[in-house]
């Protein structure tokens, strides 16, 4: 055994508590989103004292002040500190959002909006109580275990980027798909969540028919309400457990957004997609960027600790929520793995699309 090094001990203790700081600050980010503090700072368009911020949000100033100190110290929000030689003048400290902070924290429709994961943070962390039993039995928990707010959080995570890029950048990158949709085609979105992509495409391509398939009841409930509000007549949603994909090669175009790695039986789903597609059909597979090995993920992905942790609490848990679940996990569907699984399911064409996304990779797959 090596001799304990006092300096290394201090550094490791600091490293550990920096992780706790991140967790606690994440809780403060959740509160800032839920209480409208970020939106109030963005709306002000000038630095605010905590008294002014409390007034704008109808919250207690003392609590707002402590929250602001956390957020400014963590560099989540910006501050102008007017401390004097006689000591800090608390009432003179003001806080504001930079343009970049505004985009990520307070602009719901910006592609970089980042509040989705923080929206469902309490539900995600609540799953810690269920984890010891999962570690013992091997059986995880599906997404509905996170409750209705879990579905909302996923919706807020993915829809801003999708709304800004799916029609304008992703679909045009696929060979012939945009023209097919204009003319009229049959489309299925597997793992459709709250239905944002289905409704977006249905509105853009009125000659085509779109069906979303999902197993989360909370997500299906949101999709049904959004469909009703949209008044679109060329879209529908199915519970995949009772009304699965057709197996008669009748679908022109299938999409899967960030869901294959979450599935208990992804290989079987790929076979089902192959059985549903026409011989000249296209499957758009969107899933988390991953390398082939843990060593490469650790070396090249600075978000690897987050990805593996979320996997335990959410993605892999879902993928092992039934006996015999594959358990791919958040970083389990590398390009190599995806292509191998797709070809085993009967596909012959596999192409990575040149689409820039911070988290996801995009693939065009054909029979």
C-alpha positions in Angstrom: 0.0 0.0 0.0 1.2 3.5 -0.8 1.8 5.9 2.0 -1.1 8.4 2.4 -0.1 11.7 0.9 -1.6 14.7 2.9 -1.7 16.9 -0.2 -3.4 14.3 -2.4 -5.9 13.7 0.5 -6.8 17.4 0.5 -7.2 17.4 -3.3 -9.4 14.3 -3.3 -11.6 15.7 -0.5 -12.0 18.8 -2.5 -12.9 16.7 -5.6 -15.5 14.8 -3.6 -17.2 18.0 -2.3 -17.1 19.6 -5.7 -19.4 16.9 -6.8 -21.7 17.7 -3.9 -21.6 21.4 -4.8 -22.7 20.4 -8.3 -25.6 18.4 -6.9 -26.8 21.1 -4.6 -26.4 23.8 -7.2 -28.5 21.6 -9.6 -31.2 21.8 -7.0 -30.9 25.6 -7.0 -31.2 25.6 -10.8 -34.4 23.6 -10.5 -35.8 26.2 -8.1 -34.7 29.0 -10.3 -36.6 27.5 -13.2 -39.7 26.5 -11.2 -40.0 29.8 -9.4 -39.5 32.0 -12.5 -36.4 33.6 -11.1 -34.4 33.2 -14.4 -37.3 34.5 -16.5 -37.6 37.5 -14.2 -33.9 38.3 -14.5 -34.2 37.9 -18.3 -37.3 40.1 -18.5 -35.7 42.9 -16.5 -33.0 43.6 -19.1 -31.0 45.3 -16.4 -29.2 44.1 -13.2 -31.6 43.7 -10.3 -31.1 43.8 -6.5 -32.4 40.8 -4.6 -35.2 43.1 -3.3 -36.2 43.9 -6.9 -36.0 40.3 -8.0 -38.1 39.2 -5.0 -40.7 41.9 -5.8 -40.8 40.8 -9.5 -41.4 37.1 -8.5 -43.5 37.8 -5.4 -41.0 35.8 -3.3 -39.4 36.4 0.1 -36.2 38.5 -0.3 -34.1 36.7 2.1 -34.6 33.4 0.3 -34.0 35.0 -3.0 -30.8 36.6 -1.8 -29.3 33.3 -0.6 -30.3 31.6 -3.9 -28.8 34.5 -5.9 -25.5 34.1 -3.9 -25.4 30.4 -4.8 -26.1 31.0 -8.4 -23.6 33.8 -8.8 -20.9 32.0 -6.9 -21.5 29.0 -9.3 -21.4 31.3 -12.3 -25.0 30.3 -13.3 -26.0 34.0 -13.2 -23.9 37.2 -13.4 -23.3 39.7 -10.7 -22.2 43.3 -10.1 -20.8 43.4 -6.6 -20.5 46.9 -5.2 -18.6 46.1 -2.0 -17.0 49.0 -0.3 -14.0 49.3 1.9 -16.2 49.2 5.0 -17.7 45.9 3.9 -20.2 44.5 1.4 -23.3 46.5 0.8 -25.8 43.7 0.4 -28.5 45.9 -1.0 -26.2 47.1 -3.8 -25.3 43.7 -5.1 -27.1 43.2 -8.4 -27.7 40.2 -10.6 -28.4 39.7 -14.2 -28.2 37.1 -17.1 -25.8 37.3 -19.9 -27.2 36.6 -23.4 -25.8 33.1 -23.2 -27.3 32.5 -19.7 -30.6 33.9 -21.0 -30.7 31.4 -23.9 -29.9 28.4 -21.7 -31.8 29.2 -18.6 -34.8 31.4 -19.6 -35.7 31.0 -23.3 -37.9 27.9 -23.7 -37.8 27.9 -27.5 -34.0 28.4 -27.9 -32.2 25.3 -29.3 -29.7 25.5 -26.3 -32.5 25.7 -23.7 -31.3 23.4 -20.8 -34.0 23.3 -18.2 -35.5 19.9 -19.1 -33.3 17.7 -17.1 -33.5 20.1 -14.2 -37.3 20.2 -14.4 -37.4 16.5 -13.5 -34.5 16.6 -11.1 -36.6 15.9 -8.0 -38.1 12.8 -9.7 -34.8 11.6 -10.9 -33.2 11.9 -7.5 -36.2 10.3 -5.9 -35.3 7.2 -7.8 -32.3 6.8 -5.5 -34.6 5.3 -3.0 -35.5 2.5 -5.4 -31.9 1.9 -6.6 -30.7 -0.4 -3.8 -33.4 -2.9 -4.6 -32.6 -2.7 -8.3 -29.0 -3.3 -7.6 -30.0 -6.5 -5.7 -32.6 -7.8 -8.1 -31.3 -6.5 -11.4 -34.7 -5.1 -12.3 -35.0 -1.4 -13.0 -37.9 1.0 -13.4 -39.6 2.5 -16.5 -40.1 6.2 -17.2 -43.5 6.4 -15.7 -41.9 5.7 -12.3 -40.7 9.3 -12.6 -44.4 10.5 -12.6 -46.0 13.1 -14.9 -43.2 15.6 -14.3 -40.7 13.2 -15.7 -42.6 13.2 -19.0 -42.7 17.0 -19.0 -38.9 17.2 -18.3 -38.1 14.9 -21.2 -40.4 17.1 -23.4 -38.6 20.3 -22.3 -35.2 18.6 -22.8 -35.6 17.7 -26.5 -38.3 19.8 -28.1 -36.5 23.1 -28.3 -33.7 21.7 -30.5 -36.1 19.5 -32.5 -38.5 22.4 -33.2 -35.6 24.5 -34.5 -33.8 21.9 -36.5 -35.9 18.8 -37.5 -37.7 20.3 -40.5 -34.9 22.7 -41.6 -31.8 20.6 -41.1 -32.5 16.9 -40.2 -35.1 15.8 -42.8 -33.3 17.5 -45.7 -30.2 15.5 -44.8 -32.0 12.3 -45.6 -32.0 11.0 -49.2 -35.4 11.7 -50.8 -37.4 11.8 -47.6 -38.4 15.4 -47.7 -39.8 15.0 -51.3 -41.6 11.9 -50.2 -43.3 13.7 -47.3 -44.4 16.5 -49.5 -46.0 14.1 -51.9 -47.7 12.1 -49.1 -46.4 9.2 -47.1 -47.0 7.0 -44.0 -44.8 7.8 -41.1 -44.3 6.3 -37.6 -42.4 7.8 -34.7 -41.5 5.1 -32.3 -40.9 6.2 -28.7 -42.7 9.5 -29.5 -42.9 10.8 -26.0 -45.2 13.8 -25.7 -45.5 13.9 -29.5 -43.6 17.0 -30.4 -41.8 15.6 -33.4 -45.0 14.0 -34.7 -47.0 17.2 -34.5 -44.2 19.3 -35.9 -43.9 17.0 -39.0 -47.7 16.7 -39.4 -48.0 20.4 -39.6 -45.2 20.8 -42.1 -46.3 18.0 -44.3 -50.2 18.0 -44.5 -50.3 15.4 -47.3 -48.6 12.7 -45.1 -50.0 10.7 -42.2 -48.1 10.4 -38.9 -48.5 8.0 -36.0 -46.7 8.1 -32.7 -46.0 5.0 -30.7 -45.3 5.2 -27.0 -45.5 3.1 -23.8 -45.4 5.9 -21.2 -49.0 6.7 -20.2 -47.9 10.2 -18.9 -46.3 11.0 -22.2 -49.3 9.7 -24.1 -51.6 11.8 -22.1 -49.6 14.9 -22.9 -49.5 13.9 -26.6 -53.3 13.5 -26.7 -53.8 17.0 -25.2 -51.3 18.6 -27.6 -52.9 16.8 -30.6 -56.3 18.2 -29.5 -54.9 21.7 -29.1 -53.2 21.5 -32.5 -56.4 20.6 -34.4 -54.3 18.5 -36.8 -56.1 15.7 -38.6 -53.2 13.8 -40.0 -51.6 12.7 -36.7 -52.5 10.1 -34.1 -50.9 8.4 -31.1 -51.0 4.7 -30.1 -50.0 2.8 -27.0 -47.5 0.5 -28.4 -48.3 -2.2 -25.9 -51.8 -2.6 -27.3 -51.5 -1.2 -30.8 -47.9 -1.9 -32.0 -46.2 -1.1 -35.3 -47.7 -2.9 -38.3 -45.7 -5.8 -39.6 -46.8 -5.6 -43.2 -44.1 -3.4 -44.7 -46.6 -0.5 -45.1 -44.6 2.4 -43.6 -42.5 4.8 -45.7 -40.5 6.5 -42.9 -39.8 5.6 -39.3 -38.1 7.8 -36.7 -36.7 7.0 -33.3 -35.5 9.9 -31.2 -33.3 9.1 -28.1 -35.2 5.9 -27.2 -33.6 2.8 -28.6 -31.0 2.7 -25.8 -33.8 3.0 -23.2 -35.7 -0.1 -24.5 -35.7 -3.4 -22.7 -35.5 -5.3 -26.0 -33.9 -3.0 -28.6 -32.9 -5.8 -31.0 -36.5 -7.0 -31.2 -37.6 -3.4 -31.8 -35.2 -3.1 -34.7 -36.7 -6.2 -36.2 -40.2 -4.7 -35.7 -39.0 -1.6 -37.5 -37.7 -3.6 -40.4 -41.0 -5.5 -40.6 -42.9 -2.2 -40.7 -40.9 -0.5 -43.4 -41.5 -0.7 -47.1 -38.6 -2.2 -49.1 -37.6 1.4 -50.1 -38.4 2.9 -46.7 -36.1 4.9 -44.4 -35.4 4.7 -40.7 -34.0 7.8 -39.0 -32.2 6.6 -35.9 -31.3 9.4 -33.4 -29.5 8.3 -30.3 -26.8 9.4 -27.8 -23.3 9.8 -29.2 -21.1 7.1 -27.7 -17.7 5.5 -28.3 -17.2 1.8 -28.5 -15.5 1.3 -25.1 -15.7 2.8 -21.6 -12.0 3.8 -21.9 -12.8 5.9 -24.9 -16.0 7.4 -23.4 -14.0 8.4 -20.3 -11.2 9.8 -22.3 -13.1 11.7 -25.0 -16.5 12.6 -23.4 -16.2 15.2 -20.7 -19.9 14.5 -19.8 -19.2 10.8 -19.3 -19.7 10.9 -15.5 -23.1 12.6 -16.0 -24.1 10.1 -18.7 -23.2 7.0 -16.7 -25.0 8.4 -13.6 -28.1 9.3 -15.5 -28.0 5.8 -17.0 -28.2 4.2 -13.5 -31.1 6.5 -12.5 -33.0 6.6 -15.8 -31.8 5.2 -19.1 -30.4 1.8 -18.0 -33.0 1.5 -15.4 -35.7 1.7 -18.1 -33.7 -0.7 -20.3 -33.7 -3.2 -17.4 -37.2 -2.6 -16.2 -38.3 -6.1 -17.4 -36.7 -9.4 -16.9 -34.1 -10.1 -19.5 -33.8 -6.4 -20.4 -30.8 -5.6 -22.6 -29.6 -2.7 -20.4 -27.7 -0.8 -23.1 -27.6 2.3 -21.0 -27.1 5.9 -22.0 -23.8 5.3 -23.8 -24.6 1.8 -25.0 -25.5 2.5 -28.6 -22.3 3.6 -30.4 -22.2 3.8 -34.1 -20.5 0.5 -34.4 -23.1 -1.2 -32.1 -26.0 0.5 -33.9 -24.9 -0.6 -37.3 -24.2 -4.2 -36.2 -27.7 -4.4 -34.5 -29.4 -2.8 -37.6 -27.7 -5.2 -40.0 -28.7 -8.2 -37.8 -32.3 -7.0 -38.0 -32.1 -7.1 -41.8 -31.0 -3.6 -42.8 -28.2 -3.2 -45.4 -27.7 0.6 -45.6 -26.3 2.5 -42.7 -25.1 6.2 -43.0 -24.1 8.7 -40.3 -25.6 12.1 -41.1 -23.5 15.2 -40.9 -25.6 17.0 -38.3 -24.1 19.0 -35.5 -25.6 18.2 -32.1 -24.0 18.3 -28.7 -25.4 15.0 -27.5 -26.9 13.0 -30.3 -25.8 11.2 -33.4 -28.0 10.8 -36.5 -28.2 7.8 -38.8 -30.0 7.0 -42.0 -30.8 3.3 -42.2 -32.5 1.5 -45.1 -33.4 -2.1 -45.9 
